[in-house]
Amino acid sequence: MIYAVIGIIDLILAVAMYVIIAQVIVSWLIAFNVINVHSNGVRTIIGAMERMTEPLYRPIRRLLPDFGGIDFSPLVILLIIGVLRSKVLPGILMEAGNTLT
């Protein structure tokens, strides 16, 4: 049971990581006028990504100082996801394996 829960959490973290990376790339493309933001489809995709990631960014943005026009909150979230996926979740699985046997 614990393996399934950890697997689902890992999948959710992986999807969040890919969404954050896609949002960062799209924001760069918008900043350099590669993507036309006047298109309804583009605005819908951008709005959906912002609604998914804004709850993650908001607490980090409150903690970080203002760096001008640069937003480091996606980087911080990606670092947190990386630590969770590489250290915390395998540690939980190892502990669960020790208690199950």
C-alpha positions in Angstrom: 0.0 0.0 0.0 2.8 2.4 0.9 4.6 1.7 -2.4 1.5 2.7 -4.4 1.1 6.0 -2.4 4.7 6.9 -2.8 4.5 6.1 -6.5 1.5 8.4 -6.9 3.2 11.2 -5.0 6.3 10.7 -7.2 4.2 10.9 -10.3 2.5 14.1 -9.1 5.8 15.7 -8.3 7.2 14.7 -11.8 4.2 16.2 -13.5 4.5 19.4 -11.4 8.2 19.6 -12.4 7.4 19.4 -16.1 4.6 21.9 -15.8 6.9 24.4 -14.1 9.6 23.9 -16.7 7.1 24.4 -19.5 5.8 27.5 -17.9 9.3 29.0 -17.5 10.0 28.3 -21.2 6.7 29.8 -22.3 7.3 32.9 -20.2 10.7 33.3 -21.9 9.1 33.0 -25.3 6.5 35.6 -24.4 9.2 37.9 -23.1 11.1 37.7 -26.4 7.9 38.1 -28.5 8.1 34.7 -30.0 4.6 33.7 -28.8 1.6 35.9 -29.7 -0.4 36.4 -26.4 -3.4 37.8 -28.3 -4.4 34.3 -29.4 -7.2 32.7 -27.3 -5.5 29.3 -27.3 -2.3 30.7 -26.0 -4.0 32.7 -23.3 -5.9 29.6 -22.2 -2.8 27.5 -21.9 -0.9 30.3 -20.1 -3.8 30.8 -17.7 -4.1 27.1 -17.0 -0.4 26.9 -16.2 -0.6 29.9 -13.9 -3.5 28.5 -12.0 -1.6 25.2 -11.5 1.6 26.8 -10.3 0.6 30.0 -8.5 -0.3 28.2 -5.3 3.2 26.7 -5.2 4.9 30.0 -6.0 3.0 32.3 -3.6 4.6 31.2 -0.3 8.1 31.2 -1.9 7.5 34.7 -3.3 6.6 36.0 0.1 9.9 34.6 1.6 12.3 35.7 -1.2 13.5 39.3 -1.5 12.7 41.3 -4.6 15.3 40.7 -7.3 14.0 43.2 -9.7 12.4 41.6 -12.7 13.7 38.1 -12.0 11.5 35.5 -10.3 13.4 32.8 -8.6 10.4 31.0 -7.2 10.2 28.3 -10.0 13.9 27.5 -9.3 13.2 27.1 -5.6 10.2 24.9 -6.2 12.2 22.7 -8.7 14.9 22.3 -6.0 12.4 21.3 -3.4 10.8 18.8 -5.8 14.2 17.4 -6.6 15.1 16.9 -3.0 11.7 15.3 -2.3 12.1 12.9 -5.2 15.7 12.0 -4.6 16.0 11.9 -0.9 12.7 12.0 1.0 10.6 9.5 -1.0 13.3 6.8 -1.2 14.0 7.3 2.5 10.3 6.7 3.3 10.4 3.6 1.1 13.5 2.3 2.9 11.9 2.8 6.3 8.6 1.2 5.1 10.6 -1.8 3.8 12.3 -2.2 7.2 9.0 -2.2 9.0 7.3 -4.6 6.6 9.8 -7.4 6.9 
